Amino acid sequence: MKRMRTYIVLGTTVLFSSCLFISSGWSAARDVISFISQKGEDIHLTLMNTRGEIRQSILTDLERSSDFTWAPHGGSIAYSTYRNRNFDIYVMDVVRRETDLRLTFDATKDLSPAWSPNGKWIAFISERAGSRDIYRIDVDGGNLMQLTKQKGGTKPAWSPDSQSIAFVSTSLFVMSANGKGLKHLADATSMGCSWSPDGKQISFISKGAEGGMDIFRIDITGKNLRQLTWLDQQTFTSEPVWSPSGKWIAYVLSEVIGPLKPVLGADDFAEPVVCIVNAIDGGVGKPIEATRGLVLGSTEWVPKVLLSVSPSEGQQTTLWSRLKQTGK
């Protein structure tokens, strides 16, 4: 048996969390994973707890989308999808399941939106200046700003205070929200990154000791680098995202079928699964098998406001109740 075949740690902390799901109901969960999935011809926004139990699959018109981001208020998502022969950024009200706004109109691809925690901006990737770079736009579609030049990169990651953006190009970088003060933090692959809820650390992917693409975390000072997963060369990870509670990092994992080749195509990989790892100590375990065959792209943790309960009556918020009613 391979030593680090995958990759969830579900120890005593998760067992305690599981008791919360049973005794207090779904709305009491602190950490809920979401991802875009497909069932037949239908595209869904799927919500799942850290045990791999799917609780809601919300039918949407996201079409060929795999990249999305939650608004901090939890009522909308921004996503990139292919329409009118191009990829652009749109905003959808997830309660009414209606697309309200198209944000980008350039002839080049606009991908990987990330909503700032203060609700003001959406950062995204575009090639409109001739290279793959990060841009920022107001949530109403105004004040487009180019933040990087010829840096490439994957989905940008906002700091909790919305003052900084981390991204991975040839390495892990951090810059201010206006693109200034670019700082190198660590060597990394071009597969995404995420801030811890307290804003003190960043998770990212880099080549690990076993030869696989592993999850690491590092202080924003560039110190205290720590490897959290120990994967082999047959495994590939992408888009690590830190949970609101700070306990977990979720990521998408794919395993290579058969021998490694210099160039790998989609048919060389098993169906991707969502995994989580303990953000503090790391470890190894099993993937969340409930997601096999469902995952189309990256994962996002559901905003805490969407899962909140009334402290006096233990009732779900109006928004969450409406969202549950729209789920199918």
Secondary structure, 3 states (H helix, E strand, C coil): CCCCCECCCCCHHHHHHHHHHHHHCHHHCCCEEEEEEEECCEEEEEEEECCCCEEEEEEECCCCCCEEEECCCCCEEEEEEEECCEEEEEEEECCCCEEEEECCCCCCCEEEEEECCCCCEEEEEECCCCCCEEEEEECCCCCCEECCCCCCCCCCEECCCCCEEEEECCEEEEEECCCCCCEEEEECCCCCEEECCCCCEEEEEEECCCCCEEEEEEECCCCCCEECCCCCCCEEEEEEEECCCCCEEEEEEEEECCCCCCCCCHHHECCCEEEEEECCCCCCECCEHHHCCCEEEEEEECCHHHHCECCCCCCECHHHHHHHHHCC
